Amino acid sequence: MAQRAEQIWCDETAAVRREELGLLDIRDLSGAQVSSVSQSLSLLDLDRDFVASRLAGLAAKEDLQCRGATELDAEATLTWDDIEATISSVKDWGAFIEAARAYGRWIATAK
């Protein structure tokens, strides 16, 4: 799921990403506020809360699509909450990020 969220992030136009950065207080892994967008800015370079939100949103959207639902409902909200709780429980965030990146590299070479 992290790789799908990363791909969606990379596919967004710079204008969309700039707008999102302008509306939200998004920070990088060191805690510094991200104020500009570059094509090389990875979703995985951003702080855990933002990544959790993007992954949870993606999971809820996929849940809705699989069930053919058109509006956010209790089941999709539960999926969202479960993903955020799972990410909050990751003890070594750096290891999680590296594993997600390694998986992305493996997928890229397998194609």
Jmol script that loads the backbone (N, CA, C; Angstrom):
load data "model"
ATOM      1  N   MET A   1       0.821  -1.177   0.000  1.00  0.00           N
ATOM      2  CA  MET A   1       0.000   0.000   0.000  1.00  0.00           C
ATOM      3  C   MET A   1       0.878   1.259   0.000  1.00  0.00           C
ATOM      4  N   ALA A   2       1.994   1.183   0.715  1.00  0.00           N
ATOM      5  CA  ALA A   2       2.900   2.337   0.743  1.00  0.00           C
ATOM      6  C   ALA A   2       3.395   2.661  -0.658  1.00  0.00           C
ATOM      7  N   GLN A   3       3.667   1.627  -1.454  1.00  0.00           N
ATOM      8  CA  GLN A   3       4.134   1.861  -2.818  1.00  0.00           C
ATOM      9  C   GLN A   3       3.040   2.469  -3.693  1.00  0.00           C
ATOM     10  N   ARG A   4       1.799   2.034  -3.529  1.00  0.00           N
ATOM     11  CA  ARG A   4       0.695   2.627  -4.298  1.00  0.00           C
ATOM     12  C   ARG A   4       0.510   4.085  -3.912  1.00  0.00           C
ATOM     13  N   ALA A   5       0.586   4.377  -2.617  1.00  0.00           N
ATOM     14  CA  ALA A   5       0.450   5.765  -2.157  1.00  0.00           C
ATOM     15  C   ALA A   5       1.589   6.621  -2.695  1.00  0.00           C
ATOM     16  N   GLU A   6       2.787   6.064  -2.722  1.00  0.00           N
ATOM     17  CA  GLU A   6       3.953   6.787  -3.267  1.00  0.00           C
ATOM     18  C   GLU A   6       3.745   7.084  -4.750  1.00  0.00           C
ATOM     19  N   GLN A   7       3.238   6.105  -5.492  1.00  0.00           N
ATOM     20  CA  GLN A   7       2.999   6.303  -6.924  1.00  0.00           C
ATOM     21  C   GLN A   7       1.945   7.380  -7.161  1.00  0.00           C
ATOM     22  N   ILE A   8       0.885   7.357  -6.378  1.00  0.00           N
ATOM     23  CA  ILE A   8      -0.150   8.389  -6.506  1.00  0.00           C
ATOM     24  C   ILE A   8       0.448   9.757  -6.210  1.00  0.00           C
ATOM     25  N   TRP A   9       1.259   9.851  -5.152  1.00  0.00           N
ATOM     26  CA  TRP A   9       1.920  11.108  -4.785  1.00  0.00           C
ATOM     27  C   TRP A   9       2.797  11.596  -5.939  1.00  0.00           C
ATOM     28  N   CYS A  10       3.567  10.703  -6.533  1.00  0.00           N
ATOM     29  CA  CYS A  10       4.460  11.083  -7.631  1.00  0.00           C
ATOM     30  C   CYS A  10       3.685  11.487  -8.884  1.00  0.00           C
ATOM     31  N   ASP A  11       2.527  10.886  -9.088  1.00  0.00           N
ATOM     32  CA  ASP A  11       1.727  11.188 -10.271  1.00  0.00           C
ATOM     33  C   ASP A  11       0.956  12.494 -10.170  1.00  0.00           C
ATOM     34  N   GLU A  12       0.793  13.006  -8.954  1.00  0.00           N
ATOM     35  CA  GLU A  12       0.079  14.272  -8.803  1.00  0.00           C
ATOM     36  C   GLU A  12       0.897  15.399  -9.426  1.00  0.00           C
ATOM     37  N   THR A  13       0.214  16.364  -9.955  1.00  0.00           N
ATOM     38  CA  THR A  13       0.920  17.496 -10.543  1.00  0.00           C
ATOM     39  C   THR A  13       1.558  18.329  -9.438  1.00  0.00           C
ATOM     40  N   ALA A  14       2.568  19.070  -9.803  1.00  0.00           N
ATOM     41  CA  ALA A  14       3.241  19.941  -8.839  1.00  0.00           C
ATOM     42  C   ALA A  14       2.257  20.941  -8.240  1.00  0.00           C
ATOM     43  N   ALA A  15       1.305  21.408  -9.039  1.00  0.00           N
ATOM     44  CA  ALA A  15       0.336  22.389  -8.536  1.00  0.00           C
ATOM     45  C   ALA A  15      -0.532  21.792  -7.437  1.00  0.00           C
ATOM     46  N   VAL A  16      -0.960  20.549  -7.614  1.00  0.00           N
ATOM     47  CA  VAL A  16      -1.782  19.894  -6.598  1.00  0.00           C
ATOM     48  C   VAL A  16      -0.979  19.698  -5.317  1.00  0.00           C
ATOM     49  N   ARG A  17       0.259  19.259  -5.466  1.00  0.00           N
ATOM     50  CA  ARG A  17       1.101  19.051  -4.287  1.00  0.00           C
ATOM     51  C   ARG A  17       1.405  20.375  -3.597  1.00  0.00           C
ATOM     52  N   ARG A  18       1.646  21.436  -4.361  1.00  0.00           N
ATOM     53  CA  ARG A  18       1.888  22.757  -3.782  1.00  0.00           C
ATOM     54  C   ARG A  18       0.676  23.229  -2.993  1.00  0.00           C
ATOM     55  N   GLU A  19      -0.517  23.016  -3.558  1.00  0.00           N
ATOM     56  CA  GLU A  19      -1.747  23.423  -2.872  1.00  0.00           C
ATOM     57  C   GLU A  19      -1.886  22.668  -1.551  1.00  0.00           C
ATOM     58  N   GLU A  20      -1.613  21.374  -1.575  1.00  0.00           N
ATOM     59  CA  GLU A  20      -1.706  20.578  -0.358  1.00  0.00           C
ATOM     60  C   GLU A  20      -0.702  21.058   0.688  1.00  0.00           C
ATOM     61  N   LEU A  21       0.515  21.357   0.262  1.00  0.00           N
ATOM     62  CA  LEU A  21       1.518  21.871   1.188  1.00  0.00           C
ATOM     63  C   LEU A  21       1.108  23.224   1.763  1.00  0.00           C
ATOM     64  N   GLY A  22       0.420  24.034   0.958  1.00  0.00           N
ATOM     65  CA  GLY A  22      -0.020  25.336   1.430  1.00  0.00           C
ATOM     66  C   GLY A  22      -1.145  25.247   2.437  1.00  0.00           C
ATOM     67  N   LEU A  23      -1.964  24.213   2.332  1.00  0.00           N
ATOM     68  CA  LEU A  23      -3.113  24.065   3.221  1.00  0.00           C
ATOM     69  C   LEU A  23      -2.778  23.352   4.525  1.00  0.00           C
ATOM     70  N   LEU A  24      -1.766  22.508   4.495  1.00  0.00           N
ATOM     71  CA  LEU A  24      -1.442  21.681   5.654  1.00  0.00           C
ATOM     72  C   LEU A  24      -0.051  21.991   6.177  1.00  0.00           C
ATOM     73  N   ASP A  25       0.160  21.722   7.447  1.00  0.00           N
ATOM     74  CA  ASP A  25       1.482  21.860   8.054  1.00  0.00           C
ATOM     75  C   ASP A  25       2.193  20.521   7.875  1.00  0.00           C
ATOM     76  N   ILE A  26       2.865  20.368   6.737  1.00  0.00           N
ATOM     77  CA  ILE A  26       3.529  19.109   6.414  1.00  0.00           C
ATOM     78  C   ILE A  26       5.008  19.237   6.729  1.00  0.00           C
ATOM     79  N   ARG A  27       5.526  18.227   7.390  1.00  0.00           N
ATOM     80  CA  ARG A  27       6.928  18.251   7.810  1.00  0.00           C
ATOM     81  C   ARG A  27       7.667  17.062   7.219  1.00  0.00           C
ATOM     82  N   ASP A  28       8.985  17.220   7.109  1.00  0.00           N
ATOM     83  CA  ASP A  28       9.788  16.107   6.621  1.00  0.00           C
ATOM     84  C   ASP A  28      10.183  15.221   7.805  1.00  0.00           C
ATOM     85  N   LEU A  29      10.981  14.221   7.532  1.00  0.00           N
ATOM     86  CA  LEU A  29      11.355  13.272   8.584  1.00  0.00           C
ATOM     87  C   LEU A  29      12.141  13.914   9.723  1.00  0.00           C
ATOM     88  N   SER A  30      12.817  15.014   9.443  1.00  0.00           N
ATOM     89  CA  SER A  30      13.583  15.692  10.496  1.00  0.00           C
ATOM     90  C   SER A  30      12.717  16.652  11.302  1.00  0.00           C
ATOM     91  N   GLY A  31      11.482  16.856  10.868  1.00  0.00           N
ATOM     92  CA  GLY A  31      10.578  17.764  11.569  1.00  0.00           C
ATOM     93  C   GLY A  31      10.524  19.160  10.970  1.00  0.00           C
ATOM     94  N   ALA A  32      11.331  19.423   9.941  1.00  0.00           N
ATOM     95  CA  ALA A  32      11.332  20.739   9.295  1.00  0.00           C
ATOM     96  C   ALA A  32      10.104  20.864   8.391  1.00  0.00           C
ATOM     97  N   GLN A  33       9.506  22.055   8.387  1.00  0.00           N
ATOM     98  CA  GLN A  33       8.338  22.283   7.550  1.00  0.00           C
ATOM     99  C   GLN A  33       8.720  22.229   6.072  1.00  0.00           C
ATOM    100  N   VAL A  34       7.909  21.543   5.285  1.00  0.00           N
ATOM    101  CA  VAL A  34       8.126  21.436   3.845  1.00  0.00           C
ATOM    102  C   VAL A  34       7.351  22.572   3.201  1.00  0.00           C
ATOM    103  N   SER A  35       8.070  23.449   2.518  1.00  0.00           N
ATOM    104  CA  SER A  35       7.401  24.613   1.936  1.00  0.00           C
ATOM    105  C   SER A  35       7.461  24.633   0.413  1.00  0.00           C
ATOM    106  N   SER A  36       8.264  23.764  -0.165  1.00  0.00           N
ATOM    107  CA  SER A  36       8.329  23.738  -1.626  1.00  0.00           C
ATOM    108  C   SER A  36       8.270  22.296  -2.105  1.00  0.00           C
ATOM    109  N   VAL A  37       7.835  22.151  -3.330  1.00  0.00           N
ATOM    110  CA  VAL A  37       7.648  20.822  -3.904  1.00  0.00           C
ATOM    111  C   VAL A  37       8.622  20.632  -5.051  1.00  0.00           C
ATOM    112  N   SER A  38       9.291  19.505  -5.040  1.00  0.00           N
ATOM    113  CA  SER A  38      10.119  19.133  -6.185  1.00  0.00           C
ATOM    114  C   SER A  38       9.652  17.763  -6.653  1.00  0.00           C
ATOM    115  N   GLN A  39       9.925  17.445  -7.876  1.00  0.00           N
ATOM    116  CA  GLN A  39       9.532  16.146  -8.423  1.00  0.00           C
ATOM    117  C   GLN A  39      10.174  15.006  -7.650  1.00  0.00           C
ATOM    118  N   SER A  40      11.329  15.266  -7.040  1.00  0.00           N
ATOM    119  CA  SER A  40      12.035  14.204  -6.329  1.00  0.00           C
ATOM    120  C   SER A  40      11.553  14.018  -4.892  1.00  0.00           C
ATOM    121  N   LEU A  41      10.630  14.872  -4.430  1.00  0.00           N
ATOM    122  CA  LEU A  41      10.128  14.749  -3.065  1.00  0.00           C
ATOM    123  C   LEU A  41       9.253  13.508  -2.961  1.00  0.00           C
ATOM    124  N   SER A  42       9.718  12.556  -2.200  1.00  0.00           N
ATOM    125  CA  SER A  42       8.998  11.297  -2.011  1.00  0.00           C
ATOM    126  C   SER A  42       8.003  11.449  -0.872  1.00  0.00           C
ATOM    127  N   LEU A  43       6.875  10.790  -0.998  1.00  0.00           N
ATOM    128  CA  LEU A  43       5.919  10.738   0.100  1.00  0.00           C
ATOM    129  C   LEU A  43       6.604  10.182   1.346  1.00  0.00           C
ATOM    130  N   LEU A  44       7.502   9.233   1.147  1.00  0.00           N
ATOM    131  CA  LEU A  44       8.189   8.595   2.265  1.00  0.00           C
ATOM    132  C   LEU A  44       9.223   9.496   2.924  1.00  0.00           C
ATOM    133  N   ASP A  45       9.486  10.673   2.335  1.00  0.00           N
ATOM    134  CA  ASP A  45      10.374  11.660   2.950  1.00  0.00           C
ATOM    135  C   ASP A  45       9.626  12.542   3.944  1.00  0.00           C
ATOM    136  N   LEU A  46       8.312  12.388   3.989  1.00  0.00           N
ATOM    137  CA  LEU A  46       7.490  13.252   4.834  1.00  0.00           C
ATOM    138  C   LEU A  46       7.184  12.573   6.164  1.00  0.00           C
ATOM    139  N   ASP A  47       6.664  13.353   7.107  1.00  0.00           N
ATOM    140  CA  ASP A  47       6.488  12.821   8.455  1.00  0.00           C
ATOM    141  C   ASP A  47       5.412  11.743   8.531  1.00  0.00           C
ATOM    142  N   ARG A  48       5.518  10.970   9.582  1.00  0.00           N
ATOM    143  CA  ARG A  48       4.666   9.799   9.782  1.00  0.00           C
ATOM    144  C   ARG A  48       3.180  10.143   9.744  1.00  0.00           C
ATOM    145  N   ASP A  49       2.774  11.234  10.368  1.00  0.00           N
ATOM    146  CA  ASP A  49       1.345  11.582  10.405  1.00  0.00           C
ATOM    147  C   ASP A  49       0.793  11.818   9.004  1.00  0.00           C
ATOM    148  N   PHE A  50       1.555  12.514   8.163  1.00  0.00           N
ATOM    149  CA  PHE A  50       1.086  12.779   6.805  1.00  0.00           C
ATOM    150  C   PHE A  50       1.037  11.490   5.998  1.00  0.00           C
ATOM    151  N   VAL A  51       2.069  10.667   6.121  1.00  0.00           N
ATOM    152  CA  VAL A  51       2.091   9.390   5.415  1.00  0.00           C
ATOM    153  C   VAL A  51       0.922   8.527   5.882  1.00  0.00           C
ATOM    154  N   ALA A  52       0.680   8.491   7.183  1.00  0.00           N
ATOM    155  CA  ALA A  52      -0.439   7.707   7.732  1.00  0.00           C
ATOM    156  C   ALA A  52      -1.760   8.176   7.151  1.00  0.00           C
ATOM    157  N   SER A  53      -1.926   9.473   7.053  1.00  0.00           N
ATOM    158  CA  SER A  53      -3.165  10.024   6.507  1.00  0.00           C
ATOM    159  C   SER A  53      -3.350   9.625   5.047  1.00  0.00           C
ATOM    160  N   ARG A  54      -2.275   9.726   4.258  1.00  0.00           N
ATOM    161  CA  ARG A  54      -2.364   9.344   2.837  1.00  0.00           C
ATOM    162  C   ARG A  54      -2.646   7.849   2.672  1.00  0.00           C
ATOM    163  N   LEU A  55      -1.968   7.011   3.457  1.00  0.00           N
ATOM    164  CA  LEU A  55      -2.200   5.572   3.358  1.00  0.00           C
ATOM    165  C   LEU A  55      -3.609   5.207   3.815  1.00  0.00           C
ATOM    166  N   ALA A  56      -4.062   5.827   4.897  1.00  0.00           N
ATOM    167  CA  ALA A  56      -5.406   5.545   5.403  1.00  0.00           C
ATOM    168  C   ALA A  56      -6.469   5.985   4.400  1.00  0.00           C
ATOM    169  N   GLY A  57      -6.253   7.142   3.788  1.00  0.00           N
ATOM    170  CA  GLY A  57      -7.186   7.618   2.765  1.00  0.00           C
ATOM    171  C   GLY A  57      -7.249   6.681   1.576  1.00  0.00           C
ATOM    172  N   LEU A  58      -6.094   6.187   1.155  1.00  0.00           N
ATOM    173  CA  LEU A  58      -6.039   5.248   0.039  1.00  0.00           C
ATOM    174  C   LEU A  58      -6.754   3.943   0.401  1.00  0.00           C
ATOM    175  N   ALA A  59      -6.516   3.441   1.602  1.00  0.00           N
ATOM    176  CA  ALA A  59      -7.156   2.195   2.036  1.00  0.00           C
ATOM    177  C   ALA A  59      -8.675   2.354   2.105  1.00  0.00           C
ATOM    178  N   ALA A  60      -9.133   3.474   2.634  1.00  0.00           N
ATOM    179  CA  ALA A  60     -10.579   3.711   2.722  1.00  0.00           C
ATOM    180  C   ALA A  60     -11.194   3.821   1.323  1.00  0.00           C
ATOM    181  N   LYS A  61     -10.494   4.498   0.415  1.00  0.00           N
ATOM    182  CA  LYS A  61     -10.991   4.643  -0.954  1.00  0.00           C
ATOM    183  C   LYS A  61     -11.068   3.281  -1.640  1.00  0.00           C
ATOM    184  N   GLU A  62     -10.038   2.455  -1.472  1.00  0.00           N
ATOM    185  CA  GLU A  62     -10.051   1.122  -2.061  1.00  0.00           C
ATOM    186  C   GLU A  62     -11.167   0.267  -1.465  1.00  0.00           C
ATOM    187  N   ASP A  63     -11.398   0.408  -0.163  1.00  0.00           N
ATOM    188  CA  ASP A  63     -12.477  -0.330   0.486  1.00  0.00           C
ATOM    189  C   ASP A  63     -13.829   0.063  -0.118  1.00  0.00           C
ATOM    190  N   LEU A  64     -14.030   1.353  -0.282  1.00  0.00           N
ATOM    191  CA  LEU A  64     -15.285   1.836  -0.875  1.00  0.00           C
ATOM    192  C   LEU A  64     -15.455   1.302  -2.292  1.00  0.00           C
ATOM    193  N   GLN A  65     -14.385   1.356  -3.080  1.00  0.00           N
ATOM    194  CA  GLN A  65     -14.454   0.879  -4.464  1.00  0.00           C
ATOM    195  C   GLN A  65     -14.751  -0.611  -4.535  1.00  0.00           C
ATOM    196  N   CYS A  66     -14.126  -1.388  -3.671  1.00  0.00           N
ATOM    197  CA  CYS A  66     -14.358  -2.843  -3.670  1.00  0.00           C
ATOM    198  C   CYS A  66     -15.807  -3.176  -3.334  1.00  0.00           C
ATOM    199  N   ARG A  67     -16.411  -2.373  -2.493  1.00  0.00           N
ATOM    200  CA  ARG A  67     -17.794  -2.624  -2.086  1.00  0.00           C
ATOM    201  C   ARG A  67     -18.807  -1.899  -2.958  1.00  0.00           C
ATOM    202  N   GLY A  68     -18.319  -1.070  -3.879  1.00  0.00           N
ATOM    203  CA  GLY A  68     -19.214  -0.328  -4.754  1.00  0.00           C
ATOM    204  C   GLY A  68     -19.927   0.814  -4.048  1.00  0.00           C
ATOM    205  N   ALA A  69     -19.415   1.227  -2.906  1.00  0.00           N
ATOM    206  CA  ALA A  69     -20.007   2.340  -2.158  1.00  0.00           C
ATOM    207  C   ALA A  69     -19.513   3.657  -2.742  1.00  0.00           C
ATOM    208  N   THR A  70     -20.326   4.673  -2.629  1.00  0.00           N
ATOM    209  CA  THR A  70     -19.968   5.970  -3.201  1.00  0.00           C
ATOM    210  C   THR A  70     -19.695   7.037  -2.152  1.00  0.00           C
ATOM    211  N   GLU A  71     -20.058   6.783  -0.908  1.00  0.00           N
ATOM    212  CA  GLU A  71     -19.839   7.759   0.155  1.00  0.00           C
ATOM    213  C   GLU A  71     -19.104   7.107   1.316  1.00  0.00           C
ATOM    214  N   LEU A  72     -18.332   7.918   2.010  1.00  0.00           N
ATOM    215  CA  LEU A  72     -17.619   7.432   3.183  1.00  0.00           C
ATOM    216  C   LEU A  72     -18.637   6.915   4.198  1.00  0.00           C
ATOM    217  N   ASP A  73     -18.455   5.674   4.618  1.00  0.00           N
ATOM    218  CA  ASP A  73     -19.381   5.084   5.576  1.00  0.00           C
ATOM    219  C   ASP A  73     -18.603   4.542   6.769  1.00  0.00           C
ATOM    220  N   ALA A  74     -19.307   3.921   7.692  1.00  0.00           N
ATOM    221  CA  ALA A  74     -18.681   3.433   8.919  1.00  0.00           C
ATOM    222  C   ALA A  74     -17.601   2.400   8.629  1.00  0.00           C
ATOM    223  N   GLU A  75     -17.828   1.541   7.652  1.00  0.00           N
ATOM    224  CA  GLU A  75     -16.847   0.497   7.328  1.00  0.00           C
ATOM    225  C   GLU A  75     -15.558   1.117   6.780  1.00  0.00           C
ATOM    226  N   ALA A  76     -15.672   2.084   5.891  1.00  0.00           N
ATOM    227  CA  ALA A  76     -14.490   2.750   5.344  1.00  0.00           C
ATOM    228  C   ALA A  76     -13.779   3.565   6.420  1.00  0.00           C
ATOM    229  N   THR A  77     -14.553   4.165   7.303  1.00  0.00           N
ATOM    230  CA  THR A  77     -13.964   4.926   8.409  1.00  0.00           C
ATOM    231  C   THR A  77     -13.179   3.994   9.328  1.00  0.00           C
ATOM    232  N   LEU A  78     -13.720   2.800   9.570  1.00  0.00           N
ATOM    233  CA  LEU A  78     -13.016   1.810  10.385  1.00  0.00           C
ATOM    234  C   LEU A  78     -11.710   1.399   9.710  1.00  0.00           C
ATOM    235  N   THR A  79     -11.730   1.218   8.393  1.00  0.00           N
ATOM    236  CA  THR A  79     -10.513   0.893   7.647  1.00  0.00           C
ATOM    237  C   THR A  79      -9.484   2.005   7.820  1.00  0.00           C
ATOM    238  N   TRP A  80      -9.939   3.256   7.669  1.00  0.00           N
ATOM    239  CA  TRP A  80      -9.066   4.431   7.844  1.00  0.00           C
ATOM    240  C   TRP A  80      -8.423   4.388   9.227  1.00  0.00           C
ATOM    241  N   ASP A  81      -9.247   4.215  10.264  1.00  0.00           N
ATOM    242  CA  ASP A  81      -8.745   4.202  11.639  1.00  0.00           C
ATOM    243  C   ASP A  81      -7.772   3.055  11.875  1.00  0.00           C
ATOM    244  N   ASP A  82      -8.062   1.882  11.297  1.00  0.00           N
ATOM    245  CA  ASP A  82      -7.173   0.732  11.459  1.00  0.00           C
ATOM    246  C   ASP A  82      -5.802   0.992  10.854  1.00  0.00           C
ATOM    247  N   ILE A  83      -5.768   1.597   9.676  1.00  0.00           N
ATOM    248  CA  ILE A  83      -4.482   1.897   9.028  1.00  0.00           C
ATOM    249  C   ILE A  83      -3.697   2.910   9.857  1.00  0.00           C
ATOM    250  N   GLU A  84      -4.362   3.964  10.307  1.00  0.00           N
ATOM    251  CA  GLU A  84      -3.661   4.962  11.129  1.00  0.00           C
ATOM    252  C   GLU A  84      -3.139   4.339  12.423  1.00  0.00           C
ATOM    253  N   ALA A  85      -3.929   3.462  13.049  1.00  0.00           N
ATOM    254  CA  ALA A  85      -3.485   2.798  14.282  1.00  0.00           C
ATOM    255  C   ALA A  85      -2.296   1.883  14.005  1.00  0.00           C
ATOM    256  N   THR A  86      -2.339   1.181  12.888  1.00  0.00           N
ATOM    257  CA  THR A  86      -1.228   0.290  12.527  1.00  0.00           C
ATOM    258  C   THR A  86       0.053   1.088  12.331  1.00  0.00           C
ATOM    259  N   ILE A  87      -0.042   2.181  11.615  1.00  0.00           N
ATOM    260  CA  ILE A  87       1.152   3.000  11.377  1.00  0.00           C
ATOM    261  C   ILE A  87       1.653   3.608  12.682  1.00  0.00           C
ATOM    262  N   SER A  88       0.747   4.006  13.551  1.00  0.00           N
ATOM    263  CA  SER A  88       1.156   4.552  14.849  1.00  0.00           C
ATOM    264  C   SER A  88       1.902   3.520  15.694  1.00  0.00           C
ATOM    265  N   SER A  89       1.617   2.239  15.469  1.00  0.00           N
ATOM    266  CA  SER A  89       2.256   1.198  16.274  1.00  0.00           C
ATOM    267  C   SER A  89       3.623   0.775  15.743  1.00  0.00           C
ATOM    268  N   VAL A  90       4.019   1.272  14.584  1.00  0.00           N
ATOM    269  CA  VAL A  90       5.336   0.930  14.031  1.00  0.00           C
ATOM    270  C   VAL A  90       6.409   1.537  14.942  1.00  0.00           C
ATOM    271  N   LYS A  91       7.217   0.668  15.524  1.00  0.00           N
ATOM    272  CA  LYS A  91       8.209   1.141  16.493  1.00  0.00           C
ATOM    273  C   LYS A  91       9.415   1.809  15.823  1.00  0.00           C
ATOM    274  N   ASP A  92       9.889   1.257  14.721  1.00  0.00           N
ATOM    275  CA  ASP A  92      11.061   1.812  14.047  1.00  0.00           C
ATOM    276  C   ASP A  92      10.625   2.359  12.688  1.00  0.00           C
ATOM    277  N   TRP A  93      10.248   3.626  12.679  1.00  0.00           N
ATOM    278  CA  TRP A  93       9.729   4.254  11.457  1.00  0.00           C
ATOM    279  C   TRP A  93      10.779   4.258  10.355  1.00  0.00           C
ATOM    280  N   GLY A  94      12.020   4.484  10.704  1.00  0.00           N
ATOM    281  CA  GLY A  94      13.093   4.478   9.711  1.00  0.00           C
ATOM    282  C   GLY A  94      13.216   3.126   9.022  1.00  0.00           C
ATOM    283  N   ALA A  95      13.098   2.048   9.786  1.00  0.00           N
ATOM    284  CA  ALA A  95      13.164   0.702   9.202  1.00  0.00           C
ATOM    285  C   ALA A  95      11.957   0.448   8.308  1.00  0.00           C
ATOM    286  N   PHE A  96      10.786   0.937   8.702  1.00  0.00           N
ATOM    287  CA  PHE A  96       9.589   0.796   7.875  1.00  0.00           C
ATOM    288  C   PHE A  96       9.787   1.501   6.538  1.00  0.00           C
ATOM    289  N   ILE A  97      10.290   2.730   6.584  1.00  0.00           N
ATOM    290  CA  ILE A  97      10.520   3.512   5.368  1.00  0.00           C
ATOM    291  C   ILE A  97      11.525   2.797   4.466  1.00  0.00           C
ATOM    292  N   GLU A  98      12.603   2.313   5.057  1.00  0.00           N
ATOM    293  CA  GLU A  98      13.612   1.621   4.250  1.00  0.00           C
ATOM    294  C   GLU A  98      13.037   0.348   3.637  1.00  0.00           C
ATOM    295  N   ALA A  99      12.215  -0.385   4.381  1.00  0.00           N
ATOM    296  CA  ALA A  99      11.592  -1.601   3.836  1.00  0.00           C
ATOM    297  C   ALA A  99      10.649  -1.254   2.681  1.00  0.00           C
ATOM    298  N   ALA A 100       9.890  -0.184   2.824  1.00  0.00           N
ATOM    299  CA  ALA A 100       8.980   0.243   1.749  1.00  0.00           C
ATOM    300  C   ALA A 100       9.773   0.652   0.513  1.00  0.00           C
ATOM    301  N   ARG A 101      10.877   1.354   0.713  1.00  0.00           N
ATOM    302  CA  ARG A 101      11.717   1.755  -0.429  1.00  0.00           C
ATOM    303  C   ARG A 101      12.369   0.542  -1.086  1.00  0.00           C
ATOM    304  N   ALA A 102      12.850  -0.387  -0.279  1.00  0.00           N
ATOM    305  CA  ALA A 102      13.479  -1.598  -0.824  1.00  0.00           C
ATOM    306  C   ALA A 102      12.459  -2.395  -1.629  1.00  0.00           C
ATOM    307  N   TYR A 103      11.248  -2.486  -1.142  1.00  0.00           N
ATOM    308  CA  TYR A 103      10.199  -3.194  -1.868  1.00  0.00           C
ATOM    309  C   TYR A 103       9.919  -2.483  -3.197  1.00  0.00           C
ATOM    310  N   GLY A 104       9.890  -1.165  -3.170  1.00  0.00           N
ATOM    311  CA  GLY A 104       9.687  -0.392  -4.396  1.00  0.00           C
ATOM    312  C   GLY A 104      10.790  -0.637  -5.414  1.00  0.00           C
ATOM    313  N   ARG A 105      12.032  -0.701  -4.938  1.00  0.00           N
ATOM    314  CA  ARG A 105      13.148  -0.987  -5.842  1.00  0.00           C
ATOM    315  C   ARG A 105      13.027  -2.393  -6.412  1.00  0.00           C
ATOM    316  N   TRP A 106      12.636  -3.349  -5.573  1.00  0.00           N
ATOM    317  CA  TRP A 106      12.471  -4.729  -6.025  1.00  0.00           C
ATOM    318  C   TRP A 106      11.377  -4.817  -7.085  1.00  0.00           C
ATOM    319  N   ILE A 107      10.251  -4.158  -6.856  1.00  0.00           N
ATOM    320  CA  ILE A 107       9.146  -4.140  -7.829  1.00  0.00           C
ATOM    321  C   ILE A 107       9.624  -3.542  -9.149  1.00  0.00           C
ATOM    322  N   ALA A 108      10.389  -2.443  -9.063  1.00  0.00           N
ATOM    323  CA  ALA A 108      10.869  -1.778 -10.280  1.00  0.00           C
ATOM    324  C   ALA A 108      11.785  -2.684 -11.088  1.00  0.00           C
ATOM    325  N   THR A 109      12.613  -3.469 -10.428  1.00  0.00           N
ATOM    326  CA  THR A 109      13.522  -4.347 -11.164  1.00  0.00           C
ATOM    327  C   THR A 109      12.815  -5.603 -11.657  1.00  0.00           C
ATOM    328  N   ALA A 110      11.718  -5.977 -11.042  1.00  0.00           N
ATOM    329  CA  ALA A 110      10.971  -7.167 -11.445  1.00  0.00           C
ATOM    330  C   ALA A 110      10.143  -6.921 -12.712  1.00  0.00           C
ATOM    331  N   LYS A 111       9.900  -5.662 -13.032  1.00  0.00           N
ATOM    332  CA  LYS A 111       9.069  -5.335 -14.204  1.00  0.00           C
ATOM    333  C   LYS A 111       9.803  -5.484 -15.478  1.00  0.00           C
TER     334      LYS A 111
END
end "model"
wireframe off; spacefill off
backbone 0.3
color backbone group
